[in-house]
C-alpha cells in the first residue's frame, strides 16, 4: 500500500517546531492515519454516504 503521509512535509513541520523525527515515526504515523480513515469511512457508510466528510473524523 502507498504511504498516506508525505515524509518531507512531516519532517519540515517538526523541524519548524525545533524537533526531529525517527524513521519509525513515519510508519507509525501512516498506520495511525489509515486507522483514522478506516473509522471515518465506516461512519460515512453507517450514514449511508459514499463520501467521507469532515464530521466523520
N, CA, C and O of each residue as an XYZ file, in Angstrom:
228
protein
N       0.846     -1.184      0.000
C       0.000      0.000      0.000
C       0.889      1.245      0.000
O       1.941      1.267      0.640
N       0.467      2.250     -0.705
C       1.201      3.510     -0.759
C       1.074      4.247      0.569
O       0.082      4.102      1.284
N       2.070      5.019      0.879
C       2.059      5.796      2.108
C       0.978      6.872      2.045
O       0.728      7.451      0.988
N       0.348      7.131      3.168
C      -0.696      8.152      3.250
C      -0.142      9.499      3.708
O      -0.853     10.504      3.712
N       1.113      9.507      4.087
C       1.720     10.750      4.557
C       2.859     11.158      3.631
O       3.394     10.337      2.886
N       3.215     12.414      3.686
C       4.357     12.930      2.929
C       5.486     13.131      3.939
O       5.450     14.045      4.763
N       6.477     12.266      3.855
C       7.561     12.273      4.844
C       8.255     13.624      4.932
O       8.553     14.101      6.027
N       8.511     14.236      3.794
C       9.219     15.517      3.813
C       8.386     16.603      4.495
O       8.936     17.479      5.162
N       7.077     16.548      4.333
C       6.204     17.534      4.977
C       6.188     17.328      6.489
O       6.182     18.295      7.251
N       6.181     16.076      6.917
C       6.222     15.774      8.351
C       7.541     16.259      8.939
O       7.560     16.907      9.986
N       8.635     15.948      8.270
C       9.957     16.353      8.751
C      10.072     17.874      8.812
O      10.618     18.421      9.771
N       9.560     18.553      7.793
C       9.614     20.015      7.765
C       8.772     20.613      8.890
O       9.195     21.566      9.545
N       7.589     20.058      9.113
C       6.712     20.520     10.190
C       7.422     20.417     11.536
O       7.425     21.362     12.325
N       8.020     19.260     11.783
C       8.713     19.059     13.053
C       9.948     19.944     13.170
O      10.249     20.455     14.249
N      10.657     20.125     12.071
C      11.853     20.966     12.082
C      11.499     22.399     12.461
O      12.229     23.041     13.216
N      10.383     22.900     11.940
C       9.938     24.258     12.270
C       9.599     24.387     13.753
O       9.648     25.481     14.316
N       9.258     23.272     14.373
C       8.936     23.256     15.805
C      10.169     22.952     16.651
O      10.081     22.817     17.872
N      11.324     22.845     15.982
C      12.565     22.581     16.694
C      12.769     21.119     17.063
O      13.536     20.806     17.973
N      12.084     20.226     16.358
C      12.162     18.801     16.669
C      12.643     18.017     15.457
O      12.601     18.497     14.324
N      13.097     16.811     15.724
C      13.479     15.881     14.670
C      12.588     14.657     14.794
O      11.867     14.506     15.781
N      12.634     13.788     13.802
C      11.798     12.590     13.875
C      12.624     11.351     13.567
O      13.572     11.381     12.782
N      12.234     10.274     14.207
C      12.891      8.997     13.950
C      12.282      8.384     12.696
O      11.186      8.761     12.283
N      12.982      7.457     12.105
C      12.453      6.799     10.910
C      11.220      5.963     11.243
O      10.367      5.747     10.383
N      11.123      5.495     12.480
C       9.967      4.697     12.889
C       8.691      5.536     12.967
O       7.586      5.003     12.866
N       8.847      6.843     13.145
C       7.683      7.722     13.252
C       6.821      7.645     12.000
O       5.594      7.622     12.094
N       7.444      7.606     10.842
C       6.687      7.618      9.591
C       5.739      6.426      9.481
O       4.579      6.590      9.103
N       6.217      5.245      9.803
C       5.372      4.047      9.724
C       4.237      4.121     10.744
O       3.097      3.770     10.440
N       4.554      4.577     11.946
C       3.533      4.678     12.989
C       2.487      5.731     12.630
O       1.291      5.523     12.836
N       2.939      6.850     12.097
C       2.019      7.916     11.698
C       1.143      7.460     10.536
O      -0.055      7.741     10.509
N       1.735      6.765      9.588
C       0.981      6.241      8.453
C      -0.096      5.266      8.933
O      -1.227      5.288      8.447
N       0.263      4.423      9.881
C      -0.687      3.456     10.444
C      -1.823      4.177     11.180
O      -2.983      3.780     11.077
N      -1.485      5.226     11.916
C      -2.495      5.991     12.653
C      -3.459      6.695     11.698
O      -4.664      6.733     11.944
N      -2.932      7.245     10.621
C      -3.774      7.918      9.622
C      -4.706      6.902      8.959
O      -5.891      7.178      8.769
N      -4.180      5.744      8.611
C      -5.003      4.703      7.983
C      -6.130      4.268      8.921
O      -7.265      4.085      8.482
N      -5.824      4.102     10.198
C      -6.843      3.699     11.173
C      -7.915      4.776     11.310
O      -9.105      4.472     11.389
N      -7.488      6.029     11.337
C      -8.434      7.144     11.446
C      -9.343      7.189     10.217
O     -10.548      7.410     10.340
N      -8.773      6.982      9.051
C      -9.573      6.977      7.823
C     -10.526      5.786      7.776
O     -11.654      5.912      7.299
N     -10.080      4.635      8.265
C     -10.961      3.465      8.321
C     -12.182      3.745      9.192
O     -13.307      3.405      8.826
N     -11.950      4.369     10.350
C     -13.073      4.710     11.237
C     -13.997      5.725     10.569
O     -15.219      5.634     10.689
N     -13.410      6.689      9.868
C     -14.207      7.716      9.194
C     -15.054      7.119      8.076
O     -16.217      7.491      7.915
N     -14.492      6.211      7.313
C     -15.281      5.637      6.221
C     -16.382      4.728      6.745
O     -17.445      4.633      6.132
N     -16.149      4.068      7.856
C     -17.214      3.261      8.460
C     -18.362      4.153      8.931
O     -19.532      3.796      8.787
N     -18.027      5.300      9.488
C     -19.061      6.234      9.929
C     -19.856      6.746      8.734
O     -21.080      6.856      8.800
N     -19.164      7.057      7.646
C     -19.843      7.529      6.437
C     -20.788      6.449      5.907
O     -21.916      6.745      5.511
N     -20.327      5.203      5.901
C     -21.178      4.099      5.440
C     -22.413      3.952      6.321
O     -23.514      3.731      5.817
N     -22.233      4.076      7.637
C     -23.371      3.968      8.556
C     -24.394      5.067      8.309
O     -25.585      4.895      8.569
N     -23.913      6.193      7.805
C     -24.797      7.306      7.483
C     -25.248      7.272      6.022
O     -25.760      8.257      5.491
N     -25.046      6.118      5.389
C     -25.479      5.872      4.014
C     -24.915      6.888      3.021
O     -25.610      7.372      2.128
N     -23.624      7.194      3.212
C     -22.924      8.097      2.299
C     -21.730      7.384      1.707
O     -21.137      6.511      2.340
N     -21.380      7.757      0.494
C     -20.174      7.217     -0.131
C     -19.044      8.246     -0.105
O     -17.964      8.015     -0.647
N     -19.311      9.372      0.528
C     -18.313     10.430      0.657
C     -17.929     10.579      2.124
O     -18.788     10.774      2.984
N     -16.646     10.486      2.398
C     -16.154     10.711      3.759
C     -16.041     12.217      3.949
O     -15.446     12.922      3.134
N     -16.622     12.688      5.039
C     -16.662     14.125      5.287
C     -15.941     14.470      6.582
O     -15.591     13.596      7.376
N     -15.733     15.746      6.770
C     -15.031     16.256      7.948
C     -15.623     15.713      9.248
O     -14.886     15.326     10.155
N     -16.929     15.685      9.336
C     -17.566     15.240     10.575
C     -17.359     13.750     10.845
O     -17.618     13.287     11.955
N     -16.901     13.002      9.858
C     -16.625     11.582     10.057
C     -15.337     11.357     10.834
O     -15.119     10.285     11.399
N     -14.491     12.372     10.858
C     -13.249     12.264     11.616
C     -13.555     12.417     13.076
O     -12.648     12.359     13.906
